[in-house]
Amino acid sequence: MLNDNYTSQSIYLDQAGRVIFSCDQLFSATTLSPEQLMDQFPLVMSIFPSLLTTPLSRDTITIPGVQINEPPIIGIFDFHFSVFGKTNTIVHWQIQDLTRRYQNAQREQQRLHNRLLDSHVQ
Amino acid sequence: MISRKVILTGNFGVGKTSLFNRFLYNRFSEKYLTTIGVSVDKKVVEIDGVTVNLILWDIAGEVDQNKVPHSYFLGSSGVIYVFDVNRKPTYEHMERDLAYLEEKLPGVVIKIVGNKIDLLDTDGIASVAKELSRKPDYWTSAKNGESVEDVFVSMAASLLE
């Protein structure tokens, strides 16, 4: 696990994408309908069916460095998904706010890429 | 409505984010801002009366496709592989990259896009074309918008076949 401080939110979804429980640490998910939740998080919309059907989904799947520029959350996050249960499947979605860490990495990467692109131009 | 996930991938600095922004928001910036991780957004397109919700993943550029986190491929129906027509290092390993993507994502639709054609004349593009192991599906300019819409609409159409 990570050693530095970060904020995270746990959301539990049923097979239809309904929120069963959310700690609402980063945003209020409890009151959102499945349609609203998927509309606000197209990333989740695009992989949700696969999470429910892919054998891999029995392990935790991490989508690192998810950049979000619009409410309800803004920053760079890691999304972790775990799937439980065979008949009444539950998806545990954990969002870790790693904005500061990724912003530092982004600055480094920007410098490196600029240098490489400049060297090509010259 | 049918939803399909499509990833934009390729080397860094080839204009994936610019294509993403041009198609989704009709905007373009001259300033290069590196992508870290992934940005996701969606756009609805209509193909012959069928509505398709394209969910686009703009993935951080990697020199080698096997450095892309495997989890980014989950649930993908299509791949847009982008290279910069002005930088040979972004297309000289195209065959290796595409073979890797085809192995990891069997059956997905792959569109090859040569971007930044506004920086080359017709002869320059023809010269690049001769060097490629595979023929690009589209030659685009995110800067002036040339063929950008065509890439995504044709992807949506292919995903319905």
Interface residues (C-beta under 8 A of the other chain):
Chain A: P42 L43 M45 S46 I47 P49 S50 L51 T54 L56 I61 T62 I63 P64 G65 V66 Q67 I68 N69 I76 Y102 A105 Q106 Q109 Q110 H113 N114 L116 L117 H120
Chain B: S3 K5 F12 G13 Y32 L33 T34 T35 I36 G37 V38 S39 V40 D41 K42 I55 W57 A60 P69 S71 Y72 L74 G75 R87 P89
